[in-house]
């Protein structure tokens, strides 16, 4: 079999059905203002079913509740994930030494462009035309698929959810459940277009359809690309957690295995996997342990019957080490379970992660994305939160996401060109509301404005208020203070 064409994609361009703009595979460099994106997201018909699925999942999994056994793991896991942060570089050096001792090659990439260039070079030097890939958010972050495809290297996603979003030419809408926004019928329609025939919506048949097509690609591919859930510094072991076994195929069938990890995935000891894997599985899917845990200890050794001839580990920074030593370094403890996304009422209401317009959606995306890439990019994402704290309760490694969001909001405000004017406005508001008289006076002024000015004019606030009003519906100002009036009237009525 040659490496010329993927069977799973049937040698065709990806299917490009109608899809919302914000779900597109590539995020435009200059996205629309966040309030406009989220306003549109709230009105698309696809958001509602996704919202219902997410709400059901939340209820079913009791997100944010921990059994005594898992609560103990949570304490231990939170401590382990912070052990490497005071000297991350030392841990990465130890990991590098051990991976090399095991026969692997380690590449450090400061930026996504560096990581893409390394992987493309490895593929070129080895004449690779087809690569199979298991789920990896790091490769989403560096937009690897579109880069390799543009350079003549076909990439096939082999995780079922990733395969679905690849066919739909979309981005994952959740860290661990990339096709969460798709119904069974959506998937059947997509597969039907690929097969040129009707495909049933039966889950077993859908899985069998994908399995049959992917199997040929596992055999034909010259390169397997995987992510890394945890990398043990003391042994150089790369741990990959899946439920479909596709990572075993990706890391053992092709001649070359390229594993892509971000700097914070390093853990101190191999033994820590005994805590972190069950903790990840409990938070991500409410399993005691995933169906497969793939442990990679270098390329194929003499006498072994399978495994790649070459193992390359690409370690990506992309701005993360800048957070070390700052309050934001807490985000580097994340184990990418996606639990905070399910718990988040905002994420659920906008129907998944696409409207965040960043690679990582939901609360974790709102704190991680502003760290990555150019300064200032995605700095508005932290405002997409009600700060209710559900994400903290759901986090298996106790990342104080609401605190980090508040820090990022403060940074964003400080960096605004009109920061002084905005501060003066907030200060005036704060002074006015410190007294009952001031508070009542602002309510009376709002009521008066509501009576005198037409609604259309009020919706077009001047100056900095314009951006705010552009993405929100102004409450009826005539009603300002209605609750207080009702409340005081109730006191009088009750005597
Ligand atoms: S922040 Fe916590 S809950 Fe969210 S993905 Fe990371 S580990 Fe999971």
Boltz pocket constraint, residues with backbone or C-beta under 6 A from the ligand:
constraints:
  - pocket:
      binder: B
      contacts: [[A, 283], [A, 333], [A, 334], [A, 335], [A, 336], [A, 337], [A, 338], [A, 339], [A, 340], [A, 341], [A, 364], [A, 391], [A, 394], [A, 395], [A, 396], [A, 397], [A, 398], [A, 399], [A, 401]]
      max_distance: 6.0
